[in-house]
């Protein structure tokens, strides 16, 4: 990081400028910027890559207000670019004057790309990386952590699971010496919301539209309904907290898309709640992860009223430790980026 007056300049390249990236940029002009300046750095966005609106780099900092206006209006951001033309996002990552790359592209649950390639390129050139994409954590955590260690950089991903709720930070900072033996949780807020509405008689398609309007559904809702998003998050937790090396294709997975219309209501009538549950368990030297709908009793922690997400870690020294998230969404995921950035600059 370069020095700017009494504060070091913190140059940020944002790869993926959807709802989370835009919200982070908005808040960087206000509270987030103040928090980073209080930590001794002066943040500025020097590069942005989008899927539909082009790419732009400015070593002095892109004008965030103009950037946001152009994207919201459906216009390209290329006119804000300074320097040689860019032919790809990987080229932007390789050339952009940046200290930290924020990788915020949509999830590809089949291969974890292009996010994994973006993270690798950023670490190779000596940038820290913060991502809200669980793909790189599920598909290549060991290799990427090793690369970050060799380059003397940080690879952080608090926003990959349960938005900004501190899952990985809780384990690393608050459970020193404890071993995670297993976990169970509701990790996909879309299916939790959809099943809750289906209990009330709302058809699946209408309940899904509500989740999309709330901004919690994946770009392709099949990833939510078929259990892929939950499977990737389960792998991210198993790989990060349990030292596993499991990929989503190896998860025993069943989604909610084939549930009968009355299944959720019938469970409620029995005094139970139907939820898409992710489970991870150490079996000898292996860790197994499963995703499937389960009928849970009303006193189960996983059906806590008002929860979008719940995670229960089973540890050897602390027993069970639970993490509860209320209505998660874009603001919470954007906060995870700030949290990771403050970790890097502290």
GIWOBEL-V351458 format. One record per helix or strand of 3 or more residues. SS is the DSSP state (A for helix, B for strand). FROM is the first residue (numbers start at 1). TO is the last residue. If there is no record, write none. Layout:
ss = (SS & SS)
from = (FROM & FROM)
to = (TO & TO)
//
This chain:
ss = (B & B & A & A & B & B & A & A & A & B & A & B & A & A & A & B & A & A & A & A & A & A & B & B & A & B & B & A)
from = (2 & 7 & 19 & 31 & 41 & 55 & 64 & 78 & 89 & 100 & 115 & 128 & 135 & 158 & 168 & 180 & 189 & 204 & 222 & 228 & 248 & 263 & 272 & 286 & 301 & 309 & 319 & 330)
to = (4 & 15 & 28 & 38 & 49 & 57 & 72 & 80 & 95 & 103 & 124 & 131 & 151 & 160 & 174 & 186 & 199 & 213 & 225 & 241 & 250 & 269 & 283 & 297 & 303 & 315 & 325 & 345)
//
